[in-house]
Amino acid sequence: MGLVLVIEGLIYGGFPSLAKRLAAEVLSMPENALRAVGLASIAVGVGLVWLARG
């Protein structure tokens, strides 16, 4: 969770205009696409944690 906060902080703190563009892009995406991206993110995150612990 801490790493997520660091990455988000880097985006918002270092590239605020990019963060605004990404937020606007998310609002225009269909729910199914957001769901697919969210599920893929979960799978990648679980895989990374599994690799780090193993």
C-alpha positions in Angstrom: 0.0 0.0 0.0 2.9 2.3 0.8 4.3 1.8 -2.7 1.0 2.7 -4.3 1.0 6.0 -2.4 4.6 6.7 -3.5 3.7 6.1 -7.2 0.6 8.2 -7.0 2.5 10.9 -5.2 5.1 10.9 -8.0 2.4 11.3 -10.6 0.4 14.1 -8.8 3.5 15.9 -7.5 5.7 15.6 -10.5 3.3 15.7 -13.3 0.1 17.4 -12.2 -1.1 18.2 -15.8 -0.7 14.5 -16.7 -2.7 13.6 -13.6 -5.5 15.9 -14.8 -5.5 14.5 -18.3 -5.6 10.9 -16.9 -8.5 11.8 -14.7 -10.5 13.3 -17.6 -9.7 10.2 -19.7 -11.0 7.9 -17.0 -14.3 9.9 -16.9 -14.8 9.2 -20.6 -14.0 5.5 -20.5 -16.9 3.0 -20.4 -17.4 1.0 -17.2 -16.5 -2.3 -18.8 -13.1 -0.9 -19.8 -12.5 0.5 -16.3 -13.5 -2.9 -14.8 -11.1 -4.7 -17.1 -8.2 -2.4 -16.2 -9.0 -2.7 -12.5 -9.0 -6.5 -12.7 -5.8 -6.6 -14.7 -4.2 -4.2 -12.1 -5.3 -6.6 -9.3 -3.8 -9.6 -11.1 -0.5 -7.8 -11.8 -0.3 -6.6 -8.2 -0.9 -10.0 -6.7 1.7 -11.4 -9.1 4.3 -8.9 -8.0 3.6 -9.5 -4.3 3.8 -13.2 -4.9 7.2 -12.8 -6.7 8.5 -10.5 -4.0 7.6 -12.9 -1.2 8.8 -16.0 -3.0 
